[in-house]
Amino acid sequence: MNDTTWYCPLYAKQISEGLCLDINYERLGYFKGATIAEVTEETHRREPEISQTCESCPNQPLR
């Protein structure tokens, strides 16, 4: 089990590495899912603000 967590500026808290990767893979179009919808529901942020926040995140795993 992977217990790696990172601070996420979207959620303003620590999130799992898996959730971070899911957000990034979905926003980049690598797969479709409900993660971005969940981010929007929980944070009230939408595209392109989600992508801008992820791209400027110091913990961005897909650089």
KEMARLO-20938 format. One record per residue: residue in one letter; residue number from 1; x, y, z of N, C-alpha, C, CB in turn. Coordinates in steps of 0.02 Angstrom, whole numbers. Atoms other than C-alpha are relative to their C-alpha. Glycine has a CB too. Example, Ala and Ser with C-alpha at 12.3 -4.5 7.8 and 13.67 -1.06 7.14 Angstrom:
<nugus>
NUGU,A,1,45,-59,0,615,-225,390,45,60,0,-50,1,62
NUGU,S,2,-42,-59,-3,684,-53,357,-39,55,37,20,23,-71
</nugus>
This chain:
<nugus>
NUGU,M,1,42,-60,0,0,0,0,44,62,0,-48,0,61
NUGU,N,2,-39,-61,6,64,172,-46,-28,53,48,0,26,-72
NUGU,D,3,22,-49,-50,54,295,99,27,69,-15,21,-21,69
NUGU,T,4,-29,-65,16,138,441,9,-56,51,-6,40,-4,-66
NUGU,T,5,48,-55,4,44,604,32,38,64,-18,-39,9,66
NUGU,W,6,-27,-65,18,74,778,-36,-50,53,18,18,3,-76
NUGU,Y,7,45,-57,-10,5,948,5,-30,20,-67,37,61,34
NUGU,C,8,35,-19,61,-125,993,-126,-30,69,7,-54,-52,-18
NUGU,P,9,30,-67,-3,-163,1176,-158,-73,3,-21,40,48,-43
NUGU,L,10,72,2,18,-331,1129,-235,-43,-13,61,-13,-54,-54
NUGU,Y,11,38,20,-60,-392,1046,-76,23,37,63,6,-74,10
NUGU,A,12,-30,-34,-57,-281,1149,41,11,-48,58,-44,59,23
NUGU,K,13,-16,50,-51,-231,989,132,41,-55,-33,-65,-30,31
NUGU,Q,14,-37,58,25,-129,830,115,-48,-47,-36,36,-37,58
NUGU,I,15,39,50,36,-195,708,-15,47,-57,-19,-35,30,-63
NUGU,S,16,-40,57,19,-137,537,-70,32,11,-68,-42,-64,-1
NUGU,E,17,-34,-3,65,-15,519,-213,-46,-25,-55,65,-43,2
NUGU,G,18,46,27,50,-147,415,-303,-52,50,-22,-34,-61,28
NUGU,L,19,50,-50,17,-277,552,-295,32,55,-42,-32,30,63
NUGU,C,20,-35,-51,39,-150,679,-357,11,-24,-72,68,17,34
NUGU,L,21,-10,27,67,-106,567,-504,-65,-6,-37,35,-68,4
NUGU,D,22,65,5,33,-290,535,-542,-22,69,-26,-53,-28,48
NUGU,I,23,19,-68,20,-323,723,-547,40,20,-62,12,51,57
NUGU,N,24,-43,-21,55,-175,754,-661,-12,-41,-64,72,-5,20
NUGU,Y,25,12,41,59,-206,606,-778,-66,18,-32,0,-75,20
NUGU,E,26,65,-17,28,-388,655,-798,1,69,-32,-53,-3,54
NUGU,R,27,0,-67,29,-356,840,-826,41,3,-64,27,51,50
NUGU,L,28,-41,3,61,-225,797,-958,-30,-45,-54,70,-25,17
NUGU,G,29,35,41,49,-346,680,-1045,27,-70,-9,1,34,-65
NUGU,Y,30,-26,68,5,-252,518,-1013,-53,-52,14,58,-9,48
NUGU,F,31,58,43,-10,-413,441,-949,-59,41,23,15,-57,50
NUGU,K,32,61,-35,-22,-592,489,-912,-24,-32,65,-55,-4,-54
NUGU,G,33,26,24,-63,-667,476,-741,-40,56,33,56,-23,47
NUGU,A,34,40,-49,-37,-757,574,-607,42,41,48,-55,-35,39
NUGU,T,35,-43,-34,-48,-606,644,-515,-5,76,-6,73,-21,-10
NUGU,I,36,4,-73,9,-614,819,-590,-68,25,25,10,20,-74
NUGU,A,37,66,-19,-25,-801,825,-553,0,2,76,-54,-49,-26
NUGU,E,38,-5,1,-73,-763,778,-373,40,59,27,32,-66,24
NUGU,V,39,-40,-59,-20,-629,913,-361,-43,62,-4,63,8,-45
NUGU,T,40,43,-59,9,-752,1041,-429,-53,3,54,-34,-2,-70
NUGU,E,41,52,1,-51,-887,986,-308,27,19,68,-33,-70,3
NUGU,E,42,-28,-12,-66,-774,990,-157,33,69,7,50,-54,17
NUGU,T,43,-39,-62,-5,-670,1145,-198,-34,60,-33,67,-10,-31
NUGU,H,44,35,-52,38,-790,1245,-309,45,32,-52,-27,54,47
NUGU,R,45,-44,-23,54,-650,1264,-436,-15,-39,-63,75,-7,20
NUGU,R,46,12,32,65,-670,1226,-621,60,11,-44,-64,30,-33
NUGU,E,47,-51,-13,50,-559,1216,-771,-9,71,-25,-3,-52,-58
NUGU,P,48,-71,17,0,-447,1308,-813,36,11,67,35,39,-53
NUGU,E,49,-32,-14,-65,-416,1355,-631,31,-64,30,-51,29,49
NUGU,I,50,-28,62,-26,-389,1172,-585,67,-13,-33,-48,-60,-13
NUGU,S,51,-64,12,35,-254,1151,-719,52,51,19,-11,1,-76
NUGU,Q,52,-48,-52,-20,-172,1316,-675,29,-15,69,-33,70,0
NUGU,T,53,-23,16,-68,-163,1265,-492,46,-61,-2,-60,-13,46
NUGU,C,54,-41,61,4,-95,1092,-534,67,14,-34,-37,-55,-39
NUGU,E,55,-62,-15,36,33,1159,-657,49,40,42,-16,37,-64
NUGU,S,56,-46,-40,-41,103,1280,-529,16,-33,67,-31,69,13
NUGU,C,57,-10,35,-63,101,1154,-386,73,-24,5,-48,-61,6
NUGU,P,58,-69,23,-8,276,1120,-316,5,-76,7,31,33,60
NUGU,N,59,1,73,-7,224,938,-290,-23,-35,-63,-45,-20,58
NUGU,Q,60,24,27,64,170,913,-472,41,-62,-19,4,53,-56
NUGU,P,61,-37,62,13,215,730,-506,15,-13,-74,-38,-58,27
NUGU,L,62,-8,15,72,209,740,-697,41,51,-37,-68,-5,-32
NUGU,R,63,-43,-49,34,342,867,-737,46,-33,-49,41,39,50
</nugus>
